[in-house]
């Protein structure tokens, strides 16, 4: 396994951990509420950095 794959696997783990007990449930909350201000603690900078990370992982 090369270094890039190792980091990609870690990113995927973090995304799955969003829905672990006590996790922020970012993706699930956005899909449920359709509003970012109802997600996790609703702090804009934290939410933006999480969404950017999700997009980078997917692309």
BAFI-3210 file (N, C-alpha, C; in Angstrom, 3 decimals, decimal comma, padded with zeros to 6 digits):
// residues 59
n [1|2|3|4|5|6|7|8|9|10|11|12|13|14|15|16|17|18|19|20|21|22|23|24|25|26|27|28|29|30|31|32|33|34|35|36|37|38|39|40|41|42|43|44|45|46|47|48|49|50|51|52|53|54|55|56|57|58|59]
n.u [000,863|000,634|001,700|-000,205|-002,604|-002,839|-003,398|-005,809|-007,434|-007,475|-008,868|-011,360|-012,075|-012,375|-014,615|-016,553|-016,576|-017,968|-020,583|-020,413|-021,253|-021,777|-020,473|-020,297|-022,202|-022,357|-022,848|-025,217|-026,929|-027,056|-028,323|-030,736|-031,849|-031,440|-030,167|-027,368|-027,025|-028,143|-026,512|-024,146|-022,224|-022,833|-020,921|-019,542|-016,897|-015,753|-017,615|-017,353|-014,684|-014,924|-016,713|-015,199|-013,114|-014,549|-015,310|-012,794|-011,913|-013,689|-013,306]
n.v [-001,187|002,136|005,427|007,438|005,971|005,064|007,434|008,131|005,986|006,561|009,001|008,110|006,556|008,554|009,902|007,868|007,758|010,006|009,293|007,684|006,724|009,544|011,094|013,823|013,496|014,636|014,331|012,790|014,507|016,783|015,676|014,976|017,366|019,324|021,717|023,602|024,912|023,366|021,326|019,409|021,507|023,815|025,747|027,878|027,945|025,477|023,736|024,354|023,563|020,820|020,103|020,829|018,986|016,586|016,859|016,942|014,391|012,830|013,670]
n.w [000,000|-000,928|000,185|-000,395|-000,660|001,935|003,357|002,119|002,912|005,641|005,601|004,725|006,925|008,866|007,835|008,067|010,828|011,552|012,051|014,249|017,629|019,581|017,771|015,319|013,290|010,692|007,811|007,833|009,290|007,609|005,380|006,557|007,760|005,843|006,191|007,115|009,512|011,427|012,026|013,841|015,848|014,613|013,888|011,621|010,397|011,162|010,023|007,294|006,833|007,249|005,182|002,924|003,219|002,849|000,148|-001,103|-000,542|-002,001|-004,620]
ca.u [000,000|001,449|001,390|-001,459|-003,715|-002,919|-004,114|-007,175|-008,119|-007,687|-009,947|-012,621|-012,371|-012,879|-015,977|-017,424|-016,630|-018,952|-021,824|-020,198|-021,935|-021,116|-019,871|-021,078|-023,249|-022,407|-023,530|-026,575|-027,699|-027,316|-029,338|-032,003|-032,387|-031,258|-029,679|-026,092|-027,062|-028,704|-025,530|-023,093|-022,335|-023,229|-019,861|-019,341|-015,552|-015,600|-018,470|-016,747|-013,487|-015,396|-017,282|-014,074|-012,457|-015,391|-015,219|-011,445|-011,828|-014,506|-012,722]
ca.v [000,000|003,345|006,470|008,109|005,073|005,042|008,646|008,027|005,072|007,294|009,963|007,359|006,194|009,764|010,133|006,879|008,075|011,072|008,712|006,869|007,258|010,739|011,835|014,981|013,100|015,735|013,975|012,373|015,690|017,617|015,001|014,976|018,705|020,172|023,020|023,434|025,475|022,345|020,246|019,432|022,687|024,921|026,746|027,985|027,572|024,029|023,081|024,542|022,721|019,441|019,926|020,849|017,697|015,581|017,035|016,535|012,940|012,254|014,039]
ca.w [000,000|-000,964|001,168|-000,773|-000,325|003,395|003,775|001,610|003,828|006,892|005,338|004,704|008,317|009,538|007,344|008,725|012,257|011,771|012,542|015,449|018,809|020,098|016,658|014,887|012,325|009,733|006,563|008,170|009,692|006,429|004,575|007,290|008,011|004,656|006,660|007,800|010,865|012,321|012,039|014,869|016,715|013,720|013,720|010,174|009,953|011,330|009,043|005,983|006,704|007,106|003,845|001,987|003,356|002,198|-001,299|-001,525|-000,445|-003,057|-005,924]
c.u [000,904|000,917|000,055|-002,671|-003,928|-003,700|-005,561|-008,008|-008,420|-008,815|-011,307|-013,029|-012,969|-014,321|-016,950|-017,610|-017,598|-020,221|-021,624|-020,953|-021,118|-020,436|-020,783|-022,194|-023,445|-023,213|-024,986|-027,456|-028,024|-028,408|-030,715|-032,627|-032,331|-030,800|-028,383|-026,108|-027,667|-027,729|-024,474|-023,262|-022,597|-022,190|-019,435|-017,956|-015,333|-016,417|-017,850|-015,519|-013,869|-015,940|-016,177|-013,331|-013,235|-015,263|-013,847|-011,295|-012,583|-013,869|-011,370]
c.v [001,244|004,384|007,160|007,253|005,019|006,257|008,644|007,103|005,758|008,315|009,267|006,918|007,398|010,040|009,141|007,216|009,219|010,513|007,750|007,506|008,417|011,572|012,957|014,672|014,153|015,380|013,603|013,572|016,590|016,980|015,048|016,368|019,641|021,580|022,810|024,000|024,501|021,177|020,476|020,656|023,963|026,031|026,742|027,513|026,066|023,274|023,180|023,650|021,246|019,186|019,939|019,519|016,569|015,647|016,582|015,021|012,273|012,490|013,482]
c.w [000,000|000,018|000,881|-000,398|001,187|003,910|003,304|002,496|005,157|006,734|005,351|006,103|009,055|009,114|007,979|010,202|012,562|012,398|013,711|016,612|019,381|019,022|016,193|013,898|011,241|008,485|006,830|008,521|008,506|005,570|005,245|007,362|006,808|005,015|007,426|009,218|011,879|012,517|013,120|015,765|015,913|013,615|012,259|009,732|010,057|010,288|007,652|005,806|006,589|005,710|002,785|002,040|002,698|000,683|-001,800|-001,505|-001,595|-004,427|-006,017]
res [x|x|x|x|x|x|x|x|x|x|x|x|x|x|x|x|x|x|x|x|x|x|x|x|x|x|x|x|x|x|x|x|x|x|x|x|x|x|x|x|x|x|x|x|x|x|x|x|x|x|x|x|x|x|x|x|x|x|x]
***
